[in-house]
Amino acid sequence: MAGVMSKDDIAKSAEKGRWKDVSMQRKGMARLSDTSAVITYECEATRKNGQPYHAVVSSGYVSRPDGWKLAFHQQTALAK
């Protein structure tokens, strides 16, 4: 699955609470400028249906007057 999700789709997805037992380990951070950064982390979790999930994740943030906002998010599933 690949594609761009709208803000509404992302919000609906988050409301479903599809993860439990989430653990994240920071892998790296790149400050691109004073107003942007990317963090990379490894995530292990259990889906709502009990299926395990393991991925490397990157999230890009931009600084706005009201705080840091997620601008980009990507997940690459790893074999368990």
N, C-alpha and C positions, 0 to 999 in steps of 0.2 A: 504494500500500500504506500503510495506516495502522492503528494499533492499539497496544495495550499488550503488551509482551513480559514474560514471567516472568523471574526471575533465571536459572533453568535454561536457558531459550531463549537468553538473551543470552550466557551462558557457552558454549553449544554453537555459536552463531554466531561468536563470537570464536575458538574453537578451529579453525575451518575455514580460517583464514588466507586470506580472500578478497580481500585488498588487497595491492598492491605499488606501489612508486614513489610513496609517499604524501608529499604536501607540504601544509603547513597555514600559513595566514597569519592571525594574530590580527586581529580586527575590533573587538572591544570586550569590556569586562568591567564587570559591575555587581555591586558588593558590596551585597547586600540587607540584611544584618545582620552581626553578628560571627560568625554560624555558617552563613551561606548566601551563595552567589555564583553568578552565571551568566556564562559566557564564550561569546562568539560568534566563530566563525572560518570562513574559507573554505578548503575542502579540494579538492585535485585528486589523483586517484589512478588506478590502473589495476586493474580487476577481474582476478581470477585467470584469466578467459577472454580477457583482452587488451582488453576494452572500457573506454574511458576513462570517468571519473566526475568530475563537478564539482558541488560543493554548498556551500551555506551551512549551518553547523551551530551549534546552541546546546546547551550542556550545563550543567545546574544541579547544584551540589554543596552538601552540608551537612557541617558539621564534627561529628565524633563523637569520643569519647575516644581511639579508635585511628586517627584521621586523617580527611582529607576523603574523602567517599564520593559517587559519582555517584548523583543522585536523579532526574534527568530528562535525556533526550537526544532531540533532534529534528534531522532533516536535510531540507533542501529542495533537491532537485536543480535545477541550472541548466543551460541550454542551453550547449553547448560552442562 
